[in-house]
Amino acid sequence: MRILSDFPVYGVKLNYGRIARIALIIDKLVRNTKLDNFTDERYYPPVDSDAEYVLRYFLCMVALDHRTSRYQPFEGFVDGEFFHGADLLYRLGMKKFLTDPEFFSPQRLSRITVDEVIGWLSITLNNKKITIWDPDVRAELLRDIGIKLLKFYDGKVCNIIDRARNRLKGMPGYGLIDLLKVFKAYSDPVEKKAYLYAKFISRRGLFTYEDPYDAEVPVDNHLVRVALRLGIVEPSKQLFQKILKGEEFSWDEDVELRFAVRKAYKYIARITNIDPLILDDFLWLFGRHCCTKSEPVCVNGCSGKCEALSYCSGGCPFEDVCAYRGERALRITEHNYQSTYYY
């Protein structure tokens, strides 16, 4: 007799026993996590900013919020403070927002060039110019947003919010998530950027969704890595070998794995009665600072950042239930999928 966890989900099994055990731990951790309202003015617009300008800013920045580096780290100093990866992306975004807010207008976006993106998203570190990875793709994504905002939404992001009618999902073509799919940046079948955008603007009080049961975690490489190590998803033998060997996944395999990861976290959200967009706060921070790719807590102990998050008290909170910990965790990282503008 096959148990429920034996049935494949998009080529990946969900381990429901582990999901239930992990949910009990996450429930205690997330309840004590302070909710981020995204008001840190190093990264996000001031709270008294015009709603349309804030909606534009987040629409553009989330559109660009996928892997910032491939051949060299995207990092450097801004106003004497060091920033890395997505933090640097949003820091440079706010510098632009404060000095030239019309940069994010659909008229300007529709004409943006690769050189403008390079000029904006570059920084000098140790006398070396560092530019965000794939500036040509990011320029294309921004142009697409500008053109389609003008064509379909009269140049106003507020019109998208109005048409969503306080829904994440709805009838096909309605609800915020589906309305965003017209933009290339938000065309990911697993809807990572769309749900991240919903998370940002809902916390800022610019969008209220009345269907929390339709919320999902925005699945990126951090969330995949945590799910794999916890063992709540179990890739097929073929996919597991590709992860171990570092072989690049195909588009289909990437989508299949991330869908399964999203579903596993949805079960955790239902068990704990925690909104997936709130659950994502914990998962992303834990993956980025504690269960990192090369220096997980179970190998190197708590880092300063990890301790500051209060998730670990001298050790990983999942150490008794984790499927892959210690040296084994270093072999089980996120899958290799580089050519993406989804996450």
Helices and strands as residue ranges (DSSP letters): G 4-6, E 8-9, E 12-14, H 16-31, H 51-64, E 75-78, E 81-84, H 86-99, G 101-104, H 106-109, H 114-120, E 122-125, E 128-131, H 135-152, H 157-164, H 176-180, G 184-186, H 192-203, G 212-214, H 221-230, E 233-235, H 237-245, H 251-272, H 276-289, H 297-300, H 304-308, H 327-331
